[in-house]
Amino acid sequence: MKIVLTQFVTLDGVSQGPGSPTEDTSDDFTRGGWLVPYLDEVFVRRTSDWLGLADGLLLGRRTYEAFARDWPQITDPDDPFTERMNSLPKYVVTNTLTEGSWHPTTVLHGDPIHTVGELKTQPGRELQIHGSARLGKALLSAGLVDTLRLVVAPTVAGSGRRLLDHPNAPVGLRLVHHEATAKGLLLLEYEHVGAAPVAEYAGMTAFV
């Protein structure tokens, strides 16, 4: 399976608490809910399309517990995400949980690089990471993420946990799709291409 990291971020790279002021207040974060003013039909359609490509969800413990609490309570039959989120196989990377309450769930113990690496060899389409920024950063740095999908909101949070603050190694990405919504969201899709390339600037003649 391909591992796909899907994240909502601000212009300054904050991924914490996009959906509500009370979604994630850890470390005294008070600026949550920054994505919501920019949601529109294009955002919903595109992210629903992305979710339709998933054969499983890969989550860290904190995100898993929040999702397991909230998603089963959504009963709106017109919600484009609920049925998929609740029915997809869930894989939670944790050394503190022994079992999951949001079925079907498989608990992955041990070194996440090893356990996720083994899971990646199984047949299927996409194993998608939603939320779980710490897990996503670790897997991206280890070269296990095949695709990075970002929804970038036109706002600067100024504080909060950043998605790509200090990866362990430079990561090379290639832009394969981009789209802008009427409300200003950027929908970006990148492929992982290995180590980030570097070069020395030799003047404009190098580009002619």
KEMI-951388 format. One record per residue: chain; residue number from 1; residue in three letters; x, y, z of N, C-alpha, C, O in turn. Coordinates in steps of 0.1 Angstrom, whole numbers. Layout:
N
> unit pos code n.u n.v n.w ca.u ca.v ca.w c.u c.v c.w o.u o.v o.w
> A NUM ALA X Y Z X Y Z X Y Z X Y Z;
...
This chain:
208
> unit pos code n.u n.v n.w ca.u ca.v ca.w c.u c.v c.w o.u o.v o.w
> A 1 MET 8 -12 0 0 0 0 9 12 0 20 13 6;
> A 2 LYS 4 23 -6 10 36 -6 6 42 8 -5 42 12;
> A 3 ILE 16 49 14 13 57 26 11 71 22 20 77 16;
> A 4 VAL 0 77 25 -4 91 21 -6 99 34 -14 95 42;
> A 5 LEU 1 110 35 0 119 46 -9 131 42 -5 138 33;
> A 6 THR -21 132 48 -30 143 45 -31 153 57 -34 148 68;
> A 7 GLN -28 165 55 -27 175 66 -33 188 62 -32 193 51;
> A 8 PHE -39 195 72 -44 209 70 -34 217 78 -30 215 89;
> A 9 VAL -29 228 71 -18 236 77 -21 251 74 -28 254 64;
> A 10 THR -16 260 83 -16 274 80 -4 278 71 4 269 68;
> A 11 LEU -4 290 67 8 295 59 21 294 67 31 292 61;
> A 12 ASP 20 295 80 33 293 88 34 279 93 42 276 102;
> A 13 GLY 27 269 87 30 255 89 23 249 101 26 237 104;
> A 14 VAL 14 256 108 8 250 120 -3 241 116 -11 244 107;
> A 15 SER -3 229 122 -13 219 119 -22 216 131 -31 208 130;
> A 16 GLN -20 223 142 -28 220 154 -42 227 154 -43 238 150;
> A 17 GLY -52 219 157 -65 224 159 -72 231 148 -77 242 150;
> A 18 PRO -72 225 136 -78 232 124 -93 234 125 -99 243 120;
> A 19 GLY -100 225 132 -115 224 131 -123 231 142 -135 232 140;
> A 20 SER -116 235 153 -124 241 164 -115 247 174 -103 242 176;
> A 21 PRO -119 258 181 -110 264 191 -108 254 203 -98 256 210;
> A 22 THR -116 244 204 -114 234 215 -109 221 211 -108 211 219;
> A 23 GLU -106 220 198 -102 207 192 -89 201 199 -88 190 202;
> A 24 ASP -79 210 200 -66 206 206 -60 218 213 -54 227 206;
> A 25 THR -61 219 226 -56 231 233 -44 227 241 -40 234 250;
> A 26 SER -37 216 237 -25 212 244 -14 223 242 -14 230 232;
> A 27 ASP -5 224 252 5 234 252 -1 248 252 6 257 246;
> A 28 ASP -13 250 257 -19 263 258 -22 269 245 -22 281 244;
> A 29 PHE -25 261 235 -29 266 222 -43 271 222 -52 264 226;
> A 30 THR -44 284 218 -57 291 218 -62 295 205 -72 303 204;
> A 31 ARG -56 291 194 -59 297 181 -65 286 171 -64 288 159;
> A 32 GLY -72 276 177 -78 266 169 -90 271 161 -95 282 164;
> A 33 GLY -94 263 151 -105 267 143 -102 275 131 -111 281 124;
> A 34 TRP -89 276 128 -84 285 117 -88 280 103 -88 288 94;
> A 35 LEU -91 268 101 -95 263 88 -109 265 84 -113 268 72;
> A 36 VAL -118 265 94 -133 265 92 -138 277 83 -146 275 75;
> A 37 PRO -133 289 85 -138 300 77 -136 299 62 -143 306 54;
> A 38 TYR -127 290 58 -124 288 44 -130 276 37 -127 273 26;
> A 39 LEU -138 268 45 -144 256 39 -154 260 28 -162 269 30;
> A 40 ASP -155 252 18 -165 254 7 -167 240 0 -161 230 4;
> A 41 GLU -175 240 -10 -179 228 -17 -167 221 -24 -166 209 -24;
> A 42 VAL -158 229 -29 -146 224 -36 -138 216 -26 -133 205 -29;
> A 43 PHE -135 222 -14 -128 215 -4 -134 202 0 -128 192 1;
> A 44 VAL -147 202 2 -154 190 7 -154 179 -4 -151 168 -2;
> A 45 ARG -156 183 -17 -155 174 -28 -142 168 -30 -140 156 -31;
> A 46 ARG -131 176 -29 -118 171 -31 -113 162 -20 -108 151 -22;
> A 47 THR -116 166 -7 -111 157 4 -120 145 5 -114 134 9;
> A 48 SER -132 145 0 -140 133 -1 -135 124 -11 -134 111 -9;
> A 49 ASP -130 129 -22 -124 121 -33 -111 114 -28 -109 103 -30;
> A 50 TRP -103 122 -20 -91 116 -14 -94 105 -5 -88 94 -6;
> A 51 LEU -104 107 3 -108 96 13 -113 83 6 -111 72 10;
> A 52 GLY -119 85 -6 -124 74 -14 -113 65 -19 -115 54 -23;
> A 53 LEU -100 70 -19 -89 62 -24 -83 54 -13 -74 45 -15;
> A 54 ALA -88 55 0 -82 48 11 -87 34 13 -98 31 11;
> A 55 ASP -77 25 16 -81 12 20 -78 10 35 -80 -1 40;
> A 56 GLY -74 20 42 -72 20 56 -67 33 61 -62 42 54;
> A 57 LEU -69 35 74 -64 47 81 -53 44 91 -54 34 98;
> A 58 LEU -42 52 91 -31 50 99 -30 62 109 -29 73 104;
> A 59 LEU -31 59 122 -33 70 131 -24 68 143 -21 57 147;
> A 60 GLY -20 80 149 -13 80 162 -24 78 173 -36 80 171;
> A 61 ARG -19 76 185 -29 73 196 -38 85 199 -50 83 200;
> A 62 ARG -33 97 200 -41 108 204 -52 111 193 -63 113 197;
> A 63 THR -48 111 181 -58 113 170 -68 102 170 -80 104 168;
> A 64 TYR -63 89 171 -72 78 171 -83 79 182 -95 77 180;
> A 65 GLU -79 83 194 -88 84 205 -98 95 203 -110 94 206;
> A 66 ALA -94 106 197 -103 117 194 -113 113 183 -125 116 184;
> A 67 PHE -108 107 172 -116 102 161 -126 91 166 -138 91 163;
> A 68 ALA -121 82 174 -130 71 179 -141 77 188 -152 71 189;
> A 69 ARG -139 88 195 -149 94 203 -159 101 194 -171 101 197;
> A 70 ASP -155 108 184 -163 117 177 -170 111 164 -182 113 162;
> A 71 TRP -163 104 156 -169 99 143 -181 90 145 -190 92 137;
> A 72 PRO -181 81 154 -193 72 155 -205 80 160 -216 75 158;
> A 73 GLN -204 92 165 -215 100 169 -222 108 158 -232 113 160;
> A 74 ILE -215 109 146 -221 116 135 -231 108 128 -227 97 123;
> A 75 THR -243 112 127 -254 104 122 -260 110 109 -269 105 104;
> A 76 ASP -255 121 105 -260 128 93 -258 119 80 -246 117 77;
> A 77 PRO -268 114 74 -267 105 63 -261 112 50 -256 106 41;
> A 78 ASP -261 126 50 -256 133 39 -241 137 41 -235 143 32;
> A 79 ASP -235 134 53 -221 137 55 -213 128 46 -214 116 46;
> A 80 PRO -204 134 37 -197 126 27 -185 118 33 -179 110 26;
> A 81 PHE -182 120 46 -170 113 52 -174 102 62 -166 93 64;
> A 82 THR -186 103 68 -188 95 80 -188 80 77 -181 72 84;
> A 83 GLU -195 75 67 -195 61 64 -181 55 61 -178 45 66;
> A 84 ARG -173 63 54 -160 58 50 -151 58 63 -144 48 65;
> A 85 MET -151 69 71 -143 69 83 -146 58 92 -137 52 98;
> A 86 ASN -159 55 94 -163 45 104 -161 31 99 -159 22 107;
> A 87 SER -161 29 86 -160 15 81 -146 11 77 -143 -1 77;
> A 88 LEU -137 20 74 -124 17 70 -116 10 81 -118 13 93;
> A 89 PRO -107 0 77 -98 -5 88 -89 6 93 -84 14 86;
> A 90 LYS -88 6 107 -80 15 113 -67 8 119 -68 -2 125;
> A 91 TYR -56 15 118 -43 10 123 -38 21 132 -35 32 128;
> A 92 VAL -37 18 145 -32 28 155 -18 24 160 -16 13 165;
> A 93 VAL -9 34 159 5 31 163 6 36 177 5 48 180;
> A 94 THR 8 27 186 8 30 201 15 19 209 14 7 205;
> A 95 ASN 21 23 220 26 13 229 18 14 242 22 7 252;
> A 96 THR 7 21 242 0 23 255 -14 16 254 -20 12 264;
> A 97 LEU -20 15 242 -33 9 240 -31 -6 238 -21 -10 231;
> A 98 THR -40 -15 243 -39 -29 240 -50 -33 230 -48 -43 223;
> A 99 GLU -60 -25 229 -71 -28 219 -78 -15 215 -77 -5 222;
> A 100 GLY -85 -15 204 -92 -3 200 -107 -5 202 -112 -16 202;
> A 101 SER -114 7 203 -128 7 205 -136 11 192 -148 9 191;
> A 102 TRP -129 15 182 -135 20 169 -132 9 159 -121 9 153;
> A 103 HIS -142 1 156 -139 -11 148 -141 -8 133 -149 1 130;
> A 104 PRO -133 -15 125 -123 -24 128 -109 -18 131 -105 -9 123;
> A 105 THR -103 -21 142 -90 -15 146 -79 -26 148 -82 -36 154;
> A 106 THR -67 -23 143 -56 -31 146 -46 -22 154 -42 -12 149;
> A 107 VAL -41 -27 165 -31 -19 173 -17 -24 169 -14 -36 169;
> A 108 LEU -9 -14 165 5 -17 161 15 -13 172 16 -1 175;
> A 109 HIS 21 -23 179 30 -20 190 45 -20 184 47 -25 173;
> A 110 GLY 54 -14 192 68 -15 188 72 -3 180 65 8 180;
> A 111 ASP 84 -4 174 89 7 166 80 10 154 78 2 146;
> A 112 PRO 75 23 153 66 26 142 72 25 128 65 21 119;
> A 113 ILE 85 28 127 92 26 114 91 12 110 89 9 98;
> A 114 HIS 94 3 119 94 -11 115 79 -17 112 77 -23 102;
> A 115 THR 70 -14 122 57 -19 120 49 -13 108 42 -20 101;
> A 116 VAL 51 0 106 45 6 94 51 1 82 45 -1 71;
> A 117 GLY 65 0 82 72 -6 70 66 -19 66 65 -22 54;
> A 118 GLU 64 -28 76 58 -41 73 44 -40 67 40 -47 58;
> A 119 LEU 36 -30 73 22 -28 68 22 -23 54 13 -27 46;
> A 120 LYS 32 -15 51 33 -9 37 34 -20 26 31 -17 15;
> A 121 THR 40 -31 30 42 -42 20 29 -49 16 29 -57 7;
> A 122 GLN 19 -47 24 6 -55 21 -1 -49 9 1 -37 6;
> A 123 PRO -8 -57 1 -15 -52 -11 -26 -42 -7 -32 -43 4;
> A 124 GLY -29 -33 -16 -39 -23 -14 -36 -10 -21 -26 -9 -27;
> A 125 ARG -45 0 -19 -43 13 -25 -36 22 -15 -24 22 -15;
> A 126 GLU -43 30 -8 -37 40 1 -40 37 15 -51 34 19;
> A 127 LEU -29 38 24 -31 38 38 -29 53 42 -18 58 42;
> A 128 GLN -39 60 47 -39 74 48 -37 78 63 -44 73 72;
> A 129 ILE -28 88 65 -26 94 78 -34 107 78 -32 116 70;
> A 130 HIS -43 108 88 -51 121 90 -48 125 104 -48 117 113;
> A 131 GLY -46 138 106 -41 143 119 -27 136 122 -19 135 112;
> A 132 SER -25 132 134 -13 124 137 -1 130 132 7 123 125;
> A 133 ALA 1 143 134 13 150 128 26 144 133 36 143 125;
> A 134 ARG 27 140 145 40 135 150 43 122 143 55 120 139;
> A 135 LEU 34 113 141 36 101 134 39 104 119 48 98 114;
> A 136 GLY 32 113 113 34 117 99 48 122 97 55 119 87;
> A 137 LYS 53 131 106 67 136 105 77 125 106 86 125 98;
> A 138 ALA 75 116 115 85 105 117 86 96 104 96 93 100;
> A 139 LEU 74 93 99 74 84 87 79 92 75 85 85 66;
> A 140 LEU 76 105 74 81 112 62 96 113 63 103 111 53;
> A 141 SER 102 115 75 116 116 76 123 103 73 134 102 68;
> A 142 ALA 116 92 76 121 78 74 120 74 60 124 63 56;
> A 143 GLY 113 82 51 111 78 37 100 68 35 99 62 24;
> A 144 LEU 91 67 44 80 58 42 67 64 36 58 57 32;
> A 145 VAL 67 77 36 55 84 30 57 86 15 67 91 11;
> A 146 ASP 47 81 8 48 82 -7 42 95 -12 47 100 -22;
> A 147 THR 31 99 -6 24 111 -11 21 120 1 16 115 11;
> A 148 LEU 23 133 -1 19 143 9 8 152 3 10 158 -7;
> A 149 ARG -3 152 9 -14 161 5 -16 172 16 -18 169 27;
> A 150 LEU -15 184 11 -17 196 21 -29 204 16 -31 207 5;
> A 151 VAL -37 208 26 -46 219 25 -41 231 32 -41 231 45;
> A 152 VAL -37 241 25 -31 253 31 -41 264 33 -46 269 23;
> A 153 ALA -43 269 45 -53 279 48 -46 293 47 -34 294 51;
> A 154 PRO -52 303 42 -46 316 40 -46 324 53 -52 335 54;
> A 155 THR -39 319 63 -39 325 76 -26 322 83 -20 311 80;
> A 156 VAL -21 330 92 -9 328 100 -13 326 114 -18 336 120;
> A 157 ALA -11 315 120 -15 312 134 -5 319 144 -10 323 154;
> A 158 GLY 7 319 141 17 325 149 22 317 161 33 319 166;
> A 159 SER 15 306 164 19 297 174 12 284 172 3 283 164;
> A 160 GLY 17 273 178 11 260 177 21 250 171 32 254 166;
> A 161 ARG 17 237 171 26 227 166 27 228 151 16 229 144;
> A 162 ARG 39 227 146 41 228 131 43 214 125 49 205 132;
> A 163 LEU 38 212 114 39 199 107 53 195 104 57 184 107;
> A 164 LEU 61 204 98 74 201 93 84 210 100 92 216 93;
> A 165 ASP 85 209 113 94 218 120 108 214 120 117 222 119;
> A 166 HIS 111 201 122 124 196 122 125 181 118 128 172 127;
> A 167 PRO 123 178 106 124 164 101 139 160 103 148 168 103;
> A 168 ASN 141 147 105 154 142 107 163 142 95 176 142 96;
> A 169 ALA 158 143 83 166 144 71 158 152 61 146 153 61;
> A 170 PRO 166 158 52 159 166 41 151 157 32 154 145 30;
> A 171 VAL 139 162 28 130 154 21 127 160 8 123 172 7;
> A 172 GLY 129 153 -3 126 158 -17 112 155 -21 107 144 -19;
> A 173 LEU 105 165 -26 91 163 -30 89 169 -44 96 178 -48;
> A 174 ARG 80 163 -52 76 168 -65 61 171 -66 53 162 -62;
> A 175 LEU 58 183 -69 44 187 -70 37 181 -82 42 182 -93;
> A 176 VAL 26 173 -79 19 166 -90 5 172 -92 -1 169 -102;
> A 177 HIS 0 179 -83 -13 185 -85 -15 197 -76 -10 198 -65;
> A 178 HIS -21 208 -81 -24 220 -73 -37 226 -77 -41 225 -89;
> A 179 GLU -44 231 -67 -57 237 -70 -60 248 -59 -56 246 -48;
> A 180 ALA -66 258 -63 -70 269 -54 -85 270 -53 -92 270 -64;
> A 181 THR -91 272 -41 -105 273 -40 -108 288 -40 -100 297 -38;
> A 182 ALA -121 291 -42 -126 305 -43 -123 312 -29 -121 324 -29;
> A 183 LYS -123 305 -18 -121 311 -5 -106 311 -1 -103 316 10;
> A 184 GLY -97 307 -10 -83 309 -8 -75 297 -3 -63 298 0;
> A 185 LEU -82 285 -2 -74 273 2 -66 269 -9 -70 269 -21;
> A 186 LEU -53 264 -6 -45 257 -16 -45 242 -14 -43 238 -2;
> A 187 LEU -49 235 -24 -49 220 -23 -37 215 -31 -37 216 -43;
> A 188 LEU -27 210 -24 -14 206 -30 -12 191 -28 -14 186 -17;
> A 189 GLU -7 185 -38 -3 171 -37 11 169 -42 15 173 -53;
> A 190 TYR 19 162 -34 33 160 -37 37 145 -36 31 138 -29;
> A 191 GLU 46 141 -45 52 128 -44 66 129 -37 73 138 -40;
> A 192 HIS 69 119 -29 82 118 -23 92 113 -33 89 102 -39;
> A 193 VAL 103 120 -35 112 116 -46 126 113 -40 136 113 -47;
> A 194 GLY 127 111 -26 140 108 -20 146 120 -14 138 129 -9;
> A 195 ALA 159 121 -13 166 132 -6 163 145 -14 162 145 -26;
> A 196 ALA 162 156 -6 160 169 -13 173 173 -21 184 173 -15;
> A 197 PRO 171 177 -33 182 181 -41 187 195 -37 180 203 -32;
> A 198 VAL 200 198 -39 206 211 -37 215 214 -49 219 206 -56;
> A 199 ALA 217 227 -50 225 232 -61 231 246 -58 226 252 -48;
> A 200 GLU 240 250 -65 246 264 -63 241 273 -74 242 270 -86;
> A 201 TYR 236 285 -70 231 294 -80 242 300 -88 253 305 -83;
> A 202 ALA 241 299 -101 251 304 -110 247 316 -119 253 318 -130;
> A 203 GLY 236 323 -115 232 334 -123 220 330 -133 218 318 -135;
> A 204 MET 214 340 -138 202 337 -146 205 330 -159 197 323 -165;
> A 205 THR 218 331 -164 221 324 -176 220 309 -175 218 302 -185;
> A 206 ALA 220 304 -163 218 289 -161 204 285 -164 202 273 -166;
> A 207 PHE 195 294 -165 181 290 -167 176 294 -181 165 292 -185;
> A 208 VAL 185 299 -189 182 303 -203 185 291 -213 182 292 -225;
